[in-house]
Amino acid sequence: MVKMTSLDEGKIRQGLSKYQNPDITRKHVMSVLNIYTGLQCEAKEFVFNDGSRKELFNLQGTIPVSYNGTCYNIPVSIWLMDTHPNNAPICYVRPTADMTIKVSMFVDHNGKIYLPYLHDWLPHSSDLLSLIQIMIVTFGEQPPVYSKPRQDAQPSTTPYPVQSFMHMPGTGGHAPGSNFLPYPQNSQYSGGSNVYPPYMSTASSSFPYPGYGSYGGAASNYPSQNYGSYPYPSTTQPGGVMPGTAGGSGTITEEHIRASLLSAVEDKLRRRLKEQFSQLLAELETLRRTHQELTSGSAHLSELFDKLQKEKSEIEKNITILQDKEAELEKEIAKLSDNQSIDVDEAVTTIAPLYKQMLNAFAEEAATEDAIYYLGEGLRCSIIDLDAFLKQVRQLSRRQFMLRALMQRCRQKAGLVG
């Protein structure tokens, strides 16, 4: 096993500098390069189906595949998404100039690889090393490439042999023609003419195979499942006849083409209907929540409206009382403006005997206070002598004390004391 050098690790770190999970991705890449030395890594520009471009990390080279006891090197190209390992890689078979892609359920006419492992990619359990090992096992059963037929080859009913390419170390010494990769038996493409179905045109950018969806459009918006939203399909029908063939003879009729197109359209419509159904469900849930919010808001507004109605009634009642008081005050003001005489005793009236007693006590206490004041002024001016002043002040003070005690008791009875 060849260990990674510090130079290689630095190159990998630089190529993965813009990735979301560079540490995990670097660990996956280094584990692959330490085992499969035929692969090389490089950051290159990748063009998506919608024409958008993005610089992605690429593993390109060969992987060893054992077929019928002989080891061959299969050229592959593995593109890692910048969200790796959250999204599955995009894998291709890259044949040389003297090779032809063998279209199957695992490889389309553009060389794009379709595997159940890619379809069911799990971010926390799937990795590149397992992916390559599954490629080796799969390609060992159904080789993805064959050499182009020789010009001087004679027509034969025997499967046309394909010459080996890029022999593995240690496989040399075979006789010429011994390292040929034969076609699998019972294949619709086993003839020397290499006839492909008309619907698999090289101008197409996606593999029109039922159950597979093309990779997402924008480079910055990868889908969660890169290889379609349907279960991985089986391309064999009862009796071992491949779809699009007539009894395994390799003849494709218009009926078969029509059925293939209908199947592709049906899958596309099913996917779109599923997307629209999910979108409508989300919108319906949003509308349901909005309806609940509006209903609760309506109940709250009704409560506020009832409260405002009550407050309005109280305000109107208070306005009526204030208007009556205002009319009464205007009437009194009119009486005063006419210079009508006002009885002092009738100016202030009480509504209860207790209040009247308290009012009289207050008036008498105030008069007593004034009498004491004027007695002091008379003493100061020598109008009265000291003995008369002391005698009168003693009597008035005793009376004042009794009046204040009476007012206090009245206030308590009237509930005016806090």
C-alpha positions as CSV (number, residue, x, y, z in Angstrom):
1,M,0.0,0.0,0.0
2,V,1.3,3.4,-1.0
3,K,1.0,6.1,1.7
4,M,-0.1,9.6,0.9
5,T,2.8,12.2,1.0
6,S,2.6,15.5,2.7
7,L,2.5,17.1,-0.8
8,D,-0.6,15.1,-1.8
9,E,-2.3,15.9,1.5
10,G,-1.6,19.6,1.0
11,K,-3.1,19.4,-2.5
12,I,-6.2,17.7,-1.1
13,R,-6.6,20.3,1.7
14,Q,-6.3,23.1,-0.9
15,G,-8.9,21.5,-3.2
16,L,-11.4,21.0,-0.3
17,S,-10.9,24.4,1.2
18,K,-14.3,25.7,0.1
19,Y,-16.2,22.5,1.1
20,Q,-18.8,22.5,3.9
21,N,-17.2,19.4,5.6
22,P,-13.5,19.5,4.5
23,D,-12.2,17.2,7.3
24,I,-14.7,14.4,6.7
25,T,-14.3,14.7,2.9
26,R,-10.5,14.7,3.1
27,K,-10.6,11.5,5.3
28,H,-12.8,9.8,2.7
29,V,-10.5,10.8,-0.2
30,M,-7.3,9.8,1.5
31,S,-8.7,6.4,2.5
32,V,-9.6,5.8,-1.2
33,L,-6.2,7.1,-2.6
34,N,-4.2,5.0,-0.1
35,I,-5.9,1.8,-1.5
36,Y,-6.6,2.6,-5.1
37,T,-3.4,4.1,-6.5
38,G,-4.8,4.3,-10.0
39,L,-6.9,7.3,-9.0
40,Q,-5.7,10.8,-8.9
41,C,-7.3,13.9,-7.3
42,E,-7.8,17.4,-8.7
43,A,-10.1,20.4,-8.3
44,K,-11.8,21.0,-11.6
45,E,-14.8,22.8,-13.0
46,F,-18.0,20.8,-13.3
47,V,-20.8,21.8,-15.7
48,F,-24.3,20.9,-14.5
49,N,-27.3,20.0,-16.7
50,D,-28.6,23.6,-16.6
51,G,-25.3,25.0,-17.8
52,S,-24.2,26.3,-14.4
53,R,-20.5,25.7,-13.5
54,K,-18.9,25.1,-10.1
55,E,-15.4,24.0,-9.1
56,L,-15.6,20.6,-7.5
57,F,-13.1,18.0,-6.2
58,N,-12.6,15.2,-8.7
59,L,-11.2,11.7,-8.4
60,Q,-10.2,10.4,-11.8
61,G,-8.3,7.3,-13.0
62,T,-8.9,3.6,-13.0
63,I,-10.2,1.0,-10.6
64,P,-9.4,-2.7,-10.8
65,V,-12.3,-4.9,-11.9
66,S,-12.1,-8.7,-12.0
67,Y,-14.0,-10.3,-14.9
68,N,-13.9,-14.0,-15.7
69,G,-10.7,-14.4,-13.6
70,T,-8.9,-11.5,-15.4
71,C,-8.2,-8.1,-13.8
72,Y,-9.0,-5.0,-15.9
73,N,-8.7,-1.3,-15.2
74,I,-12.0,0.6,-15.6
75,P,-11.6,4.3,-16.1
76,V,-13.9,6.3,-13.9
77,S,-14.5,9.9,-12.7
78,I,-16.0,10.7,-9.4
79,W,-17.1,14.3,-8.6
80,L,-17.6,15.2,-5.0
81,M,-20.3,17.7,-4.2
82,D,-19.2,20.7,-2.0
83,T,-21.8,19.4,0.5
84,H,-20.1,16.0,0.8
85,P,-21.1,13.7,2.5
86,N,-24.6,15.1,2.7
87,N,-25.1,14.6,-1.0
88,A,-24.0,11.6,-3.1
89,P,-21.2,12.0,-5.6
90,I,-21.7,12.2,-9.3
91,C,-19.9,9.3,-11.0
92,Y,-19.1,8.6,-14.6
93,V,-17.3,6.0,-16.7
94,R,-14.7,7.7,-19.0
95,P,-13.8,5.4,-21.9
96,T,-10.7,6.0,-24.0
97,A,-10.9,6.6,-27.7
98,D,-10.9,2.9,-28.6
99,M,-13.7,2.0,-26.1
100,T,-17.5,2.1,-26.3
101,I,-19.8,2.5,-23.3
102,K,-22.0,-0.5,-22.7
103,V,-25.4,0.9,-21.8
104,S,-27.1,-1.0,-18.9
105,M,-29.2,-0.4,-15.9
106,F,-26.0,0.8,-14.1
107,V,-24.5,3.1,-16.9
108,D,-26.3,5.3,-19.4
109,H,-25.1,6.3,-22.8
110,N,-23.2,9.4,-21.4
111,G,-21.3,7.2,-19.0
112,K,-23.1,8.3,-15.9
113,I,-23.3,5.6,-13.2
114,Y,-26.5,4.7,-11.5
115,L,-26.2,2.4,-8.4
116,P,-28.6,1.6,-5.5
117,Y,-25.8,2.7,-3.2
118,L,-25.9,6.2,-4.7
119,H,-29.7,6.3,-4.8
120,D,-29.9,5.4,-1.1
121,W,-26.9,7.5,0.0
122,L,-26.8,8.2,3.7
123,P,-24.7,11.1,4.9
124,H,-23.5,9.5,8.2
125,S,-22.9,6.0,7.0
126,S,-22.1,6.1,3.2
127,D,-18.5,6.7,2.1
128,L,-16.3,6.7,-1.1
129,L,-14.5,3.6,-0.2
130,S,-17.7,1.5,0.0
131,L,-18.9,3.2,-3.2
132,I,-15.8,2.1,-5.2
133,Q,-16.0,-1.4,-3.8
134,I,-19.6,-1.7,-5.0
135,M,-18.6,-0.4,-8.4
136,I,-15.9,-3.1,-8.6
137,V,-18.4,-5.8,-7.8
138,T,-21.1,-4.4,-10.1
139,F,-18.8,-3.9,-13.1
140,G,-17.4,-7.4,-12.5
141,E,-20.8,-8.7,-13.3
142,Q,-21.8,-6.2,-16.1
143,P,-18.7,-4.5,-17.6
144,P,-19.4,-0.8,-18.5
145,V,-17.1,-0.5,-21.5
146,Y,-16.0,-2.5,-24.5
147,S,-13.5,-1.8,-27.3
148,K,-14.8,-0.6,-30.6
149,P,-15.1,-3.4,-33.2
150,R,-12.1,-3.8,-35.6
151,Q,-12.6,-2.6,-39.1
152,D,-11.3,-5.9,-40.5
153,A,-13.4,-8.1,-38.2
154,Q,-15.7,-10.6,-40.0
155,P,-19.3,-10.8,-39.0
156,S,-19.9,-13.4,-36.5
157,T,-22.6,-14.7,-34.2
158,T,-20.0,-15.0,-31.4
159,P,-19.8,-12.1,-28.9
160,Y,-17.2,-9.6,-30.1
161,P,-14.1,-9.6,-27.8
162,V,-12.9,-6.4,-26.4
163,Q,-9.2,-5.8,-25.9
164,S,-7.9,-5.1,-22.5
165,F,-6.8,-1.6,-21.6
166,M,-4.3,-0.3,-19.0
167,H,-3.3,-3.8,-17.7
168,M,-3.0,-4.0,-14.0
169,P,0.5,-4.5,-12.7
170,G,1.3,-8.1,-12.7
171,T,-1.1,-9.0,-15.4
172,G,1.5,-8.8,-18.2
173,G,2.8,-11.9,-20.0
174,H,-0.6,-12.9,-21.4
175,A,-0.7,-14.0,-25.0
176,P,-2.2,-11.5,-27.5
177,G,-5.9,-11.5,-27.3
178,S,-6.0,-13.3,-24.0
179,N,-6.9,-10.1,-22.0
180,F,-10.1,-9.4,-23.9
181,L,-13.2,-8.4,-22.0
182,P,-16.1,-10.4,-23.6
183,Y,-19.7,-9.2,-23.7
184,P,-22.0,-10.6,-21.1
185,Q,-24.1,-13.5,-22.3
186,N,-27.8,-12.9,-23.3
187,S,-27.2,-9.2,-23.8
188,Q,-29.1,-7.2,-26.3
189,Y,-25.9,-5.3,-27.2
190,S,-23.8,-8.4,-27.7
191,G,-23.7,-8.2,-31.5
192,G,-20.7,-6.7,-33.4
193,S,-22.9,-3.9,-34.8
194,N,-23.3,-2.2,-31.4
195,V,-26.8,-1.1,-32.1
196,Y,-28.3,1.3,-29.4
197,P,-31.9,2.2,-28.9
198,P,-32.9,5.4,-30.8
199,Y,-34.2,7.1,-27.6
200,M,-30.7,7.0,-26.2
201,S,-29.3,9.8,-28.3
202,T,-25.9,11.2,-27.5
203,A,-27.4,14.7,-27.6
204,S,-29.4,14.0,-24.5
205,S,-28.1,15.1,-21.1
206,S,-30.0,12.7,-18.9
207,F,-30.6,9.0,-18.8
208,P,-34.2,8.3,-19.8
209,Y,-34.4,5.2,-17.7
210,P,-37.6,4.7,-15.6
211,G,-37.2,5.6,-12.0
212,Y,-34.1,7.8,-12.4
213,G,-34.2,11.5,-12.2
214,S,-31.5,13.8,-13.6
215,Y,-29.2,15.5,-11.1
216,G,-30.5,18.9,-9.7
217,G,-30.1,22.0,-11.7
218,A,-28.2,24.7,-9.8
219,A,-24.7,24.1,-8.5
220,S,-25.6,25.6,-5.1
221,N,-28.9,23.8,-4.6
222,Y,-28.3,20.0,-4.5
223,P,-31.3,17.7,-4.0
224,S,-31.3,15.5,-1.0
225,Q,-31.4,12.4,-3.3
226,N,-29.3,12.8,-6.5
227,Y,-30.6,9.7,-8.2
228,G,-34.3,10.1,-8.3
229,S,-37.1,9.8,-5.7
230,Y,-38.2,6.3,-6.7
231,P,-37.0,2.9,-5.8
232,Y,-34.1,1.6,-7.9
233,P,-35.6,-0.1,-10.9
234,S,-35.2,-3.6,-12.3
235,T,-34.5,-3.6,-16.0
236,T,-35.3,-7.3,-16.6
237,Q,-38.7,-8.7,-17.3
238,P,-40.0,-12.2,-16.9
239,G,-38.1,-14.6,-19.1
240,G,-34.9,-12.6,-19.0
241,V,-35.9,-10.2,-21.8
242,M,-34.5,-6.6,-21.5
243,P,-37.0,-3.7,-21.8
244,G,-37.1,-2.3,-25.3
245,T,-36.2,-5.6,-27.1
246,A,-38.4,-7.9,-29.0
247,G,-37.9,-11.4,-27.5
248,G,-34.3,-10.6,-26.7
249,S,-33.4,-10.3,-30.4
250,G,-32.2,-6.7,-30.2
251,T,-34.9,-5.4,-32.5
252,I,-36.6,-2.2,-31.2
253,T,-40.0,-1.3,-32.6
254,E,-41.9,1.9,-32.5
255,E,-44.2,0.3,-30.0
256,H,-41.3,-0.2,-27.6
257,I,-40.1,3.3,-28.1
258,R,-43.6,4.7,-27.4
259,A,-43.8,2.5,-24.3
260,S,-40.4,3.8,-23.1
261,L,-41.4,7.4,-23.7
262,L,-44.8,6.9,-22.0
263,S,-43.0,5.4,-19.0
264,A,-40.6,8.3,-18.8
265,V,-43.4,10.8,-19.0
266,E,-45.4,8.9,-16.4
267,D,-42.5,9.0,-14.0
268,K,-41.9,12.7,-14.6
269,L,-45.6,13.5,-14.1
270,R,-45.6,11.4,-10.9
271,R,-42.7,13.2,-9.5
272,R,-44.2,16.6,-10.3
273,L,-47.6,15.6,-8.9
274,K,-45.9,14.5,-5.7
275,E,-44.0,17.8,-5.5
276,Q,-47.2,19.8,-6.1
277,F,-49.2,17.7,-3.6
278,S,-46.5,18.3,-0.9
279,Q,-46.6,22.0,-1.7
280,L,-50.4,22.2,-1.5
281,L,-50.4,20.3,1.8
282,A,-47.9,22.8,3.2
283,E,-50.0,25.7,1.9
284,L,-53.2,24.1,3.4
285,E,-51.5,23.7,6.8
286,T,-50.4,27.4,6.6
287,L,-54.0,28.4,5.8
288,R,-55.3,26.3,8.7
289,R,-53.0,27.9,11.1
290,T,-53.9,31.4,9.7
291,H,-57.6,30.5,10.2
292,Q,-57.1,29.5,13.8
293,E,-55.2,32.8,14.4
294,L,-57.9,34.8,12.8
295,T,-60.6,33.0,14.8
296,S,-58.8,33.7,18.1
297,G,-58.2,37.3,17.1
298,S,-61.9,37.7,16.2
299,A,-62.9,36.5,19.7
300,H,-60.4,38.9,21.3
301,L,-61.8,41.8,19.3
302,S,-65.3,40.9,20.3
303,E,-64.4,41.0,23.9
304,L,-62.7,44.4,23.4
305,F,-65.8,45.7,21.6
306,D,-68.1,44.7,24.4
307,K,-65.8,46.3,26.9
308,L,-65.7,49.5,24.9
309,Q,-69.5,49.5,24.7
310,K,-69.8,49.3,28.5
311,E,-67.3,52.1,28.9
312,K,-69.2,54.2,26.4
313,S,-72.4,53.7,28.3
314,E,-70.8,54.8,31.6
315,I,-69.2,57.8,29.9
316,E,-72.5,58.9,28.4
317,K,-74.1,58.6,31.9
318,N,-71.4,60.7,33.5
319,I,-71.7,63.3,30.7
320,T,-75.5,63.6,31.5
321,I,-74.7,64.1,35.2
322,L,-72.1,66.7,34.4
323,Q,-74.5,68.5,32.1
324,D,-77.1,68.7,35.0
325,K,-74.4,70.0,37.4
326,E,-73.3,72.6,34.8
327,A,-76.9,73.8,34.4
328,E,-77.3,74.1,38.1
329,L,-74.1,76.1,38.4
330,E,-75.1,78.4,35.6
331,K,-78.4,79.0,37.4
332,E,-76.6,79.9,40.6
333,I,-74.2,82.2,38.7
334,A,-77.2,83.9,37.2
335,K,-78.6,84.6,40.7
336,L,-75.3,86.1,41.8
337,S,-75.0,88.3,38.8
338,D,-78.5,89.8,39.7
339,N,-77.1,91.0,43.1
340,Q,-79.6,89.1,45.0
341,S,-79.0,88.9,48.7
342,I,-77.9,85.6,50.1
343,D,-78.7,84.4,53.6
344,V,-75.5,83.5,55.4
345,D,-77.2,80.7,57.4
346,E,-78.6,79.2,54.2
347,A,-75.4,79.5,52.2
348,V,-74.0,76.3,53.8
349,T,-76.4,73.5,54.8
350,T,-75.8,70.0,56.1
351,I,-77.6,66.8,55.2
352,A,-77.5,65.2,58.6
353,P,-77.6,66.3,62.3
354,L,-74.1,64.9,62.9
355,Y,-72.6,67.0,60.2
356,K,-74.5,70.1,61.5
357,Q,-73.1,69.5,65.0
358,M,-69.6,69.2,63.6
359,L,-70.0,72.3,61.5
360,N,-71.2,74.4,64.5
361,A,-68.4,73.1,66.7
362,F,-65.9,74.0,64.0
363,A,-67.4,77.6,63.7
364,E,-67.4,78.1,67.5
365,E,-63.8,76.8,67.8
366,A,-62.7,79.2,65.1
367,A,-64.4,82.1,67.0
368,T,-62.7,81.0,70.2
369,E,-59.3,81.1,68.4
370,D,-60.1,84.7,67.2
371,A,-61.1,85.8,70.8
372,I,-57.9,84.5,72.2
373,Y,-56.0,86.4,69.6
374,Y,-57.7,89.6,70.3
375,L,-57.3,89.2,74.1
376,G,-53.6,89.0,73.4
377,E,-53.7,92.2,71.4
378,G,-55.7,93.9,74.2
379,L,-53.0,92.9,76.7
380,R,-50.3,94.1,74.5
381,C,-52.0,97.5,74.1
382,S,-52.6,97.7,77.9
383,I,-56.4,97.8,77.3
384,I,-56.9,94.9,79.9
385,D,-54.7,93.9,82.8
386,L,-52.9,90.6,83.2
387,D,-55.3,89.0,85.7
388,A,-58.3,89.6,83.5
389,F,-56.3,88.3,80.4
390,L,-55.3,85.1,82.2
391,K,-58.8,84.4,83.5
392,Q,-60.4,84.9,80.1
393,V,-57.8,82.9,78.2
394,R,-58.1,80.0,80.7
395,Q,-61.9,79.8,80.1
396,L,-61.6,80.1,76.3
397,S,-58.8,77.5,76.1
398,R,-60.9,75.0,78.1
399,R,-63.8,75.7,75.8
400,Q,-61.6,75.3,72.7
401,F,-60.3,72.0,73.9
402,M,-63.8,70.6,74.4
403,L,-64.9,71.8,70.9
404,R,-61.9,70.1,69.3
405,A,-62.6,66.9,71.2
406,L,-66.2,67.1,70.0
407,M,-65.2,67.6,66.4
408,Q,-62.9,64.6,66.6
409,R,-65.7,62.4,67.9
410,C,-68.0,63.6,65.1
411,R,-65.4,62.8,62.5
412,Q,-65.0,59.3,63.8
413,K,-68.8,58.7,63.8
414,A,-69.1,60.1,60.3
415,G,-66.2,57.8,59.1
416,L,-64.0,60.7,58.0
417,V,-61.0,59.5,60.0
418,G,-58.6,57.2,58.1
